Structure formats: C-alpha cells, structure tokens
C-alpha cells in the first residue's frame, strides 16, 4: 500500500470513529425502539445498527457532503422494514416484554419512530414507506394511545382454588 492511501485510510477511520462516538448512542436508541427490546437487553437492535454502520462506512468516501447520520438512519430503517416484509409484516421473533413500543406492530413502530423520534415529515415518511399520507397521519395517534394506555390490572382470585369439600 502506498503511503498516501494509508494516510487516507487512517483519516477515514478517524472521521468514522468520531462520527460513531457522536451519533452512536442516538442511533442505538432508534434501533432499540424499532425492535421494541428493553434498553439493557437489545441484541437485535445492536445487530441492526452494526449493519447500518457497516453500510455507512463502506460508502463513507462517496457521501460527499451528505449527512452521514441521515444515511445511517435510512439504512437502519430500510433494513428493519425489509426484515418485517420478509416475514409478512411480522418479525420472526416476539419482542421481550419491557420495550416501550412492544404493543405496536413493526410498521406502526417504524412510522412512530420516523415521525416522533426522528422528526421526519408526514409526506417524506409516506414517500419512503410507499404508504398513503392518511395512514402515516393516523398511526402516531393510535400508537401513542397504545403506549400511554395503562397496563390492565389482573384481578386477584376470589377464594381458594382446590377441591370442594363434601
């Protein structure tokens, strides 16, 4: 390898490390919301983020002024959407209880994260997902109702279960 290429590779790696140090936490939080895993146990979110970061690093030199965060976020959400399409709109796993968005479908989570967490507009979200704008407009209302609804309380058992004395 020529010295010039070695310098370019070192500069590229240093820039990418600085980018991941700054944006990695928010991107991991986004991936965790998408997969509906708890914050402390999120292996699927970590794999999803690793894939998106690898794609971003592979085209780092070709970004030319494009925001790397937008590119990584797009890769993250595209990979999540494709994984849900592969399994008929459902994920091949059931999210463990405890994730804040676990009560929503994968498509609803994706729309909710894009709209409310990432701040992407309705029209842009609809265009990216190929959905009507009315659907994108309705999902955050329903999603927030599900997320903010208190969990149903289990009624205590009346009496003691067991054989009836004769």
N, C-alpha and C positions, 0 to 999 in steps of 0.2 A: 504494500500500500504506500502510496506517495505521501509525503509529509502534509501536503495541502489537504488531501482527503481526510487524513487523520485529524487535522485541526477542525475541518468542517463537521466530522462525526462527533468530536468532543463538544463542539459548540452546540450542535443539535441536541445531543444528550443532556447537556446542561440546561438548555432552554426548556426541554421537555420536563426535566425533573422539577424545575421552578414552576412550570405550569401545573403539574400534578400536585405539588405541595400547596399551591394556592386554591385550586379548584377541586381537588380530590375529595375533600370532605362533603362538599355540596353535591357532587356527582354521586357519591356513595349513598347519601341520604335520598336522592332522587331514585336510585336503583332499589333501595330498600322499600320505599313507598310503592314502587311498581310491583315488586314481588310480594308485598304485604307480609314481609317477615319482621320479626322483632328486631330492634336495633342491635342487640347484643348477640344474636344468632342469625346471621344473614349470608349463608354461603352462596345461595343463588344470586343474590344481589352483587356479591363480590365477583362471581364469575361473569356476570353480565357487564359489570364495569371494566373488568380486565379485558374482555373482548373489545369493548368500545375504545378503551385507551390504546390497545394494540393497533386498532384500525387508524386511530388518530396519529399515532407515532409513525405508522407506515407511510402516511401521506403528509407528514409534517412539513416537508420542504415544498410541497405543492399547494399549501394553504394560501400563500402569498396575500397577506392582508386580511384573509378571512378569520373570523374569531374562532380559535380552536375550541372554546367552550361550546359554541353552537354546533360545531362539527361533532364533538364527542357526544353531546346531548342527543343529536339527531341519530347517531349510530346506536346509542343506548336505547332509545325509544323504538327505533326500527327493529332492532334485534328482539326486543320484548314483544312487539306487535307480531313479528314473524313467528316467534315461538308459540304464541297463542293461536295464530291462524293454523299452524301445523296440527294442532290438536282440537280443531273445531270450535274455537273461541274459548276453550278452557285450557288451563295449564295442566301438564302431565303430573302435577303434584298438588296436594292440598296445602295451602299456606298454614303454618302453625298458628294457633290462636295467639293473639297478643299484638299483631300488627295493626296499626291504626286504620288501615283500609281493607282489612281482611274480609269484611262483609260485602265488598263490591266485586263485580265481575272484572276480569282483566281489562276489557275495553273501557269500562267505567273508570277503573283506576288510571288507565293511560290518559283518558281525557281529563280527569280531575287533576292529575299531576301536571299535565301540559298547561292547563288553563290557570289553576290556582297557585301551584308551587313554582312553576317556571314562568308564568306570566305571558304565555303565548296567546295571541288574539283568537277569537272565535273563528274568523274566516280562515286564518292561517292553519289552525288546528283541523278544521273541516277539510281543507285542501290537502294537508299532509296525510290525513287518515282516509280520505275518499268518502267522507260521510256528509250527509246534509247538515247545513248550519243549524237547523232546528234541533237535530239530535245533539249536537255539540252544546247547544244552548241549554237543553233540558237536563243533561247529565250532571252538571255540578249541583243543581238544586236537589236532585234525588240523592246524589252521593253525599252531600252534606247532611241531608236528613237521616241517612243511614248511619253516618259516622257519629252524629251528635245525639242519636237516639240512645237513651239509657238501656243497658242490658236488662232483659227480663229477669225478674226475681223468681227464684224457684220457691214454691210454697212448701212449708215444712209438712211432713207427713203427719196425718192425724191418727193418733193411736199407734199401737204397736203391731207390726206385721208378724204373723205367726199363726200357728194352728188355733182354731177356735175351740175353747174348752166345751166339753159336752156334759 
